[in-house]
Amino acid sequence: MEVKEQLKLKELLFIMKQMPKTFKLIFTLERALFIKLIVFSIITGILPIVSLYISQELINSLVTIQKDVSIVISIFLTYLGVSFFSELISQISEYYNGKFQLNIGYKLNYKVMKKSSNLALKDFENPEIYDKLERVTKEISYKPYQIIQAIITMTTSCVTLLSSIAFLMSWNPKVSLLLLVIPVISLFYFLKIGQQEFFIHWKRAGQERKSWYISYILTHDFSFKELKLYNLKDYLLNKYWDIKKTFIGQDTKILRKKTYLNLIYEIAVQLVGAVIIFIAIMSAFAGKIMVGNVMSYIRSVSLVQNHSQSIMTSIYSIYNSNLYMNQLYEFLELKEEKNEGHKKQIVEPIDSVVFQNVSFIYPNQGEQTLKHINVSLHKGERVAIVGPNGSGKSTFIKLLTGLYEVQQGDILINGINIKELDMDSYMNQIAALFQDFMKYEMTLKENIGFGQIDKLHQTNKMHEVLDIVKVDFLKSHSSYQFDTQLGLWFDEGRQLSGGQWQKIALARAYFREASMYILDEPSAALDPIAEKEIFDTFFSLSKDKIGIFISHRLVAAKLADRIIVMDNGEIVGIGKHEELLKTCPLYKKMDESENYMNPLEEERSKWTEVQYQG
């Protein structure tokens, strides 16, 4: 949605035309509660004028009373009844309002989270979509409810306003219409400020994310050591405050405009009200109307003033919130990553993978990340992928796992084009440990069970996998406490080192019954002994399956059935270690660099290699 700083009538009409969309969304989520709130708001809007009329009759009856007080008592009791009824309606309405606010907030947040989970990886790597998600999630707890509350308040105010003006018009139609002139004129200016306010918040979404990120790293344990050691506190606090100072200046400017407009509006309304009250007093002095009528007209003017202001505020809020709602609708209408068509094939165990002339380029980048990749992978084969940083290894894995769509060329799975496969069934055959693996601040059971969610309660199998990966640090009396909270975000959590978290992530991958196992830099956070254990387990579990691992360490790659060497998005070598030393200059250079060390390191390297070879 294009957001402009200047408000035009057609843009205002377009925004207000979105209201049916909002009603449809509300009815989908909370139809019954919303109808109840509207009914109560209409009743609440009628009661003030009913109360006003009864009080007028009560005062007039006191003025004209002679001997019979029964009429006065009857009117007084009626007045009390209406007051009690009004309070009852108010309390019931408050209850439903609170319930509605809770339900609508949770349900919309659930809807946004569900939508996010159905997007593609490329959407999360797109800054424009990420900013849109930031705007939506930042205000979802109150903006949608704010527009509903504004609609309900406006309904009440409109009923009260119209009934009050009708009451005044029964006395003096021409004068009463003056009370409507100023709100109508002021409406456009209120909405113009609303447009400017939304534009400011819309434009600064990127900066909001930056300030959130600074706050995040300053308030969480993972960053504390570096912040303390390098004394980054003051720099980051100043950076955060510079961003917020800009926000404060922008918000203060809008607040000043609102204050000036409200002041002018209130003065104008008070002057018109004073004229009407003066006319009423003069009419009573001339004997044309009674004292009770004067009091009721004064109160009617006050009701019109208050509720016209309330309507203005509500329209302003509806307009401003509708701009947000349009952002929400645009996000909810984003294309989801789904299996489309009716001929999608279910994937049985993966026996072969073939890349045929596959190329890939990231959005807004001029150079291809992968260039004409041709390679095949087969069951029972363990393949190492090596190459310098930025050579395209991770992009290759993302295409292989179906996280990216193939742009050019074909990927064949068991001889079938990956585009013809049911992606859910395909991904069910893959277990992966990514370089940026997740550290779920949840229980041990969830951390492992997320590998195959439909077997979350199979703790016996989890026990086996944890033993295979040697997660001894969580073992107590020969067993694992699967309810143990991992991480320090929540109460009674247990902190883990980077290597320990990686072992948990590895156990999660091995918990899945897959036919293709993928490890992306599995030894990054591990010591040599743990590294050897990881690869021993990998080679054991991937027997008779497809096993793929990315590694910068050739000592591990040597053990693979084949080594794929990548550089600058291309495959520059395929073969075994000895063969590549002769045919691939880059691989030879990597080997020489890895073996360039002092005598002590050389002895350690030999020991490590002996460990790998058992």
GIJO-V500097 format. One record per backbone hydrogen bond with DSSP energy under -1.0 kcal/mol. NH is the residue of the N-H (numbers start at 1). CO is the residue of the C=O. E is the energy in kcal/mol with one decimal. If there is no record, write none. Layout:
nh = (NH;NH)
co = (CO;CO)
e = (E;E)
This chain:
nh = (12;13;14;15;16;17;18;19;22;23;24;25;26;27;28;29;30;34;35;36;37;38;39;40;41;42;43;44;45;46;47;50;51;52;53;54;55;56;57;58;59;60;61;62;63;64;73;74;75;76;77;78;79;80;81;82;83;84;85;86;87;88;89;90;91;92;93;94;95;96;97;98;99;100;101;102;103;104;105;106;107;108;109;110;111;112;113;114;115;116;117;118;119;124;125;126;130;131;132;133;134;135;136;137;138;139;142;143;146;147;148;149;150;151;152;153;154;155;156;157;158;159;160;161;162;163;164;165;166;167;168;169;170;171;172;176;177;178;179;180;184;185;186;187;190;191;192;193;194;195;196;197;198;199;200;201;202;203;204;208;209;210;211;212;213;214;215;216;217;218;227;228;229;230;232;236;237;238;239;240;241;242;243;244;245;246;247;248;249;250;251;252;253;254;255;256;257;258;259;260;261;262;263;264;265;266;267;268;269;270;271;272;273;274;275;276;277;278;279;280;281;282;283;284;285;286;287;288;294;295;296;297;298;299;300;301;302;303;304;305;306;307;308;309;310;311;312;313;314;315;316;317;318;319;320;321;322;323;324;325;326;327;328;329;330;331;332;333;334;337;338;345;353;354;355;356;358;359;360;365;369;370;371;373;375;377;379;381;383;384;385;386;391;396;397;398;399;400;401;403;404;408;410;412;413;414;416;418;420;421;422;426;427;428;429;430;431;433;442;444;445;447;448;449;450;451;452;455;456;458;459;462;463;464;465;466;467;468;469;471;472;474;475;476;482;484;486;487;493;494;501;502;503;504;505;506;507;508;509;510;511;514;515;516;517;518;519;520;521;524;526;531;532;533;534;535;536;537;538;539;540;541;542;545;546;547;548;549;550;551;556;557;558;559;560;561;562;563;564;565;566;567;569;570;572;573;575;580;581;583;584;588;589;590;591;592;593;594;595;597;602;603;604;605;606;607;608;609;610;611;612;613;614)
co = (8;9;10;11;12;13;15;16;18;19;20;21;22;23;24;25;26;30;31;32;33;34;35;36;37;38;39;40;41;42;43;46;47;48;49;50;51;52;53;54;55;56;57;58;59;60;69;70;71;72;73;74;75;76;77;78;79;80;81;82;83;84;85;86;87;88;89;90;91;92;93;94;95;96;97;98;99;100;101;102;103;104;105;106;107;108;109;110;111;112;113;115;116;120;121;123;126;127;128;129;130;131;132;133;134;135;139;139;142;143;144;145;146;147;148;149;150;151;152;153;154;155;156;157;158;159;160;161;162;163;164;165;166;168;168;172;173;175;176;177;180;181;182;183;186;187;188;189;190;191;192;193;194;195;196;197;198;199;200;204;205;206;207;208;209;210;211;212;213;214;223;224;225;226;227;232;233;234;235;236;237;238;239;240;241;242;243;244;245;246;247;248;249;250;251;252;253;254;255;256;257;258;259;260;261;262;263;264;265;266;267;268;269;270;271;272;273;274;275;276;277;278;279;280;281;282;284;283;290;291;292;293;294;295;296;297;298;299;300;301;302;303;304;305;306;307;308;309;310;311;312;313;314;315;316;317;318;319;320;321;322;323;324;325;326;327;328;329;331;118;336;420;377;412;375;410;373;408;370;362;360;360;569;358;355;353;351;378;547;562;549;564;388;392;393;394;395;396;397;398;398;359;356;354;416;352;413;411;417;418;345;422;423;424;426;427;516;518;440;484;482;443;444;445;446;448;449;452;453;455;457;458;459;460;461;462;463;464;465;466;470;471;472;479;480;481;442;494;490;485;497;498;499;500;501;502;503;504;505;506;507;512;429;429;546;431;548;433;550;521;523;527;528;529;530;531;532;533;534;535;536;537;538;542;515;381;517;383;519;385;553;553;554;556;557;382;382;575;384;573;386;570;391;567;565;565;563;576;577;579;580;584;585;586;587;588;589;590;591;595;598;599;600;601;602;603;604;605;606;607;608;609;611)
e = (-2.2;-2.6;-2.1;-2.4;-2.4;-1.7;-1.3;-1.5;-1.6;-2.7;-2.4;-2.2;-2.6;-2.9;-1.9;-1.7;-3.8;-1.8;-2.2;-2.1;-2.2;-2.1;-2.3;-2.5;-2.1;-1.9;-2.1;-2.7;-1.7;-1.5;-2.0;-1.6;-2.9;-2.3;-2.3;-2.2;-2.3;-2.0;-2.2;-2.2;-2.3;-2.5;-2.2;-1.5;-1.8;-1.9;-2.5;-2.4;-2.5;-2.6;-2.7;-2.2;-2.4;-2.3;-2.5;-2.5;-2.2;-2.7;-2.6;-2.6;-2.0;-2.3;-2.6;-2.1;-2.2;-2.4;-2.6;-2.1;-2.0;-2.4;-2.4;-2.5;-2.3;-2.6;-2.4;-2.0;-2.4;-2.9;-1.8;-2.1;-2.6;-2.1;-2.0;-2.3;-2.1;-2.4;-2.5;-2.5;-2.2;-2.7;-2.1;-1.1;-1.3;-1.0;-1.1;-1.1;-2.6;-2.5;-1.8;-2.5;-2.2;-2.6;-2.3;-2.8;-2.0;-1.1;-1.3;-3.0;-2.5;-1.9;-1.6;-3.2;-2.1;-2.0;-2.5;-2.8;-2.6;-2.2;-2.2;-2.8;-2.8;-2.0;-2.3;-3.1;-2.8;-2.1;-2.3;-2.6;-2.4;-1.9;-2.3;-2.9;-1.2;-1.4;-2.9;-1.8;-1.4;-1.2;-1.3;-1.4;-1.5;-2.1;-2.6;-1.4;-2.1;-2.2;-1.9;-1.7;-1.9;-2.4;-2.0;-2.6;-2.3;-2.3;-2.1;-1.9;-2.9;-2.4;-1.3;-2.3;-2.0;-1.7;-2.5;-2.3;-2.5;-2.3;-2.3;-2.6;-2.5;-1.6;-2.2;-2.5;-2.8;-2.8;-2.0;-2.5;-2.7;-2.5;-2.2;-2.6;-2.6;-2.4;-1.5;-2.3;-2.7;-1.4;-1.6;-2.8;-2.3;-2.2;-2.9;-2.5;-1.8;-1.7;-2.5;-2.4;-1.8;-2.4;-2.3;-2.4;-2.3;-2.6;-2.3;-2.4;-2.6;-2.7;-2.3;-2.2;-2.5;-2.6;-2.1;-2.0;-2.6;-2.4;-1.8;-1.9;-2.6;-2.5;-2.1;-2.1;-2.4;-2.4;-2.1;-2.0;-2.5;-1.7;-1.3;-2.7;-1.7;-2.4;-2.2;-2.6;-2.4;-2.2;-2.2;-2.5;-2.1;-2.5;-2.8;-2.8;-2.8;-2.8;-2.3;-1.9;-1.9;-2.3;-2.3;-2.5;-2.4;-2.9;-2.5;-2.5;-3.1;-2.9;-2.7;-3.0;-2.3;-1.5;-1.2;-2.8;-2.3;-1.3;-2.2;-2.9;-2.4;-2.1;-2.7;-1.6;-1.5;-3.2;-1.1;-2.5;-2.6;-2.3;-3.4;-3.2;-2.2;-1.8;-1.9;-1.5;-2.3;-1.9;-3.2;-3.0;-1.3;-3.2;-2.3;-1.6;-3.4;-2.5;-2.7;-2.7;-1.4;-2.2;-1.8;-2.2;-2.0;-2.3;-2.4;-1.9;-1.5;-1.1;-2.0;-2.9;-3.6;-2.3;-2.0;-2.9;-2.2;-1.3;-2.9;-1.9;-2.9;-1.6;-1.5;-1.8;-2.4;-2.6;-2.7;-1.8;-2.4;-2.5;-2.0;-3.0;-2.0;-1.9;-1.6;-2.5;-1.3;-1.7;-1.8;-1.7;-2.4;-1.7;-2.4;-2.7;-1.9;-2.3;-2.3;-2.4;-1.2;-1.4;-1.8;-3.4;-1.1;-2.0;-2.8;-3.1;-1.2;-2.0;-2.6;-1.9;-1.8;-1.9;-2.4;-2.3;-2.4;-2.0;-1.8;-2.4;-1.5;-1.4;-2.2;-1.4;-2.7;-2.6;-2.5;-3.1;-1.5;-1.4;-1.3;-2.9;-2.3;-2.1;-2.3;-2.1;-2.6;-2.3;-2.4;-2.8;-1.7;-3.0;-2.1;-2.1;-2.1;-2.5;-2.9;-2.2;-2.9;-1.7;-1.0;-1.4;-2.3;-1.4;-1.9;-2.1;-1.4;-2.6;-3.4;-3.4;-2.7;-2.5;-1.9;-1.5;-2.6;-1.2;-1.9;-2.6;-1.9;-1.8;-2.7;-2.2;-2.3;-2.4;-2.5;-2.4;-2.4;-2.2;-1.6;-1.2;-2.3;-2.1;-1.9;-2.5;-2.3;-2.3;-2.5;-2.6;-2.4;-2.2;-2.2;-2.0;-1.1)
